[in-house]
């Protein structure tokens, strides 16, 4: 009876307006987040052992360099200036080996030897478990991370011409490398084994742990401290235009392909704009429902006062309006999730054709549900306050 009495002046048009606007806003938010989750794999690198948001920079090799009279090394003041930039989270220096490296491998009864070079970066930039990326003095095995380009050159360049078998990443990782480290004067020498623990698409080098580099340079190096000629920078937004402006101004260049970082940054910006629009529409729908409930309760103010004076509990008097809020909010959420799922099936084939692996079906609906529950809770609290104020 209370429900029939209080719903008499309910405006279906206002409720339908809230349902439509809330559905549109939630559909944009859920669909936008889901698209970002599904498409982000196109721009994220598969170097899971190296942090993704980084740039490797070096000075351009020109006689007219604007930094340090043509030197390609970074001075401490230059590194500190880079560290102070707002888009920089951390800066690390590449350390190079101060000795000669010879690597040998036996495969299929045939041997191969080549000169190599070693570099290291701070362990904070390498995402490998401690047991796999660790070296202590006395260890006989050195973990290595090499560029995938080197393995490609071996398989499709050297191996085919030398009659050697091609090797996959897993096979290469299982083959021990004999490393011969020799000082520049040839008087000091170390024999070790190398083991490849990872491959990189973005780092065009051969990485070794920082502890190994420190030990080997002390044991075999010339004893002089060299300035870094390359830096690895952990950035907040790899595609930010401020980064390119700074690099151009100071004569720096980025190693590797930057298109993935720029596309990833552009994707974040576009998704941010879409989510902003969806959030504005959702908040407007919240105020539409809040206003509708306020107008409806104002029309029924005398009835509300009479029911409360007769001893009806606040919960019973507020329940008709709360039922409207909960029903319409959940219906808008369900419709938004269904719409986002339809959109996902529409674009998923195209993304998979571009090489995207797709994300899990949880990010968009989860955020949409949290937002729905929050708005629903605010509306319920507002309804209860209006009922109490009518007493």
Buried (B, 14 or more C-beta within 10 A) or exposed (E): EBEEBBBEEBEEEBBEBBBBBBBBBBBBBBBBBBBBBBBBBBBEBEBEBBBBBBBBBBBBEEEEBEBBEEEBBBEEEBBEBBEEBEBBEBBBBBBBBBBBBEBEBEBEEEEBEEEBEBBBBBBEBBBBEEEEBBBEEEBEEBBBBBBBEBBEEBBEEEBEEEEBEEBEEEEBBEEEBBBBBBBEEEEEEBEBEBBBBBBBBBBBBBBBBBBBBBBBBEBBBEEEEEBBBBBBBBBEBBBBEEBBEBBEEBBBEBBBEBEBBBBBBEBBEEBEEBBEBBBEBBBBBBEBBBEBBEEBBEBBEEBBBEBBEEEEEBEEBBBBBBEBBBEBBBEBBBBBBEBBBEBBEEBBEEBEEEEBEBBEBEBBBEBBBEBBEEBBEBBBEBBBEBBEEBE
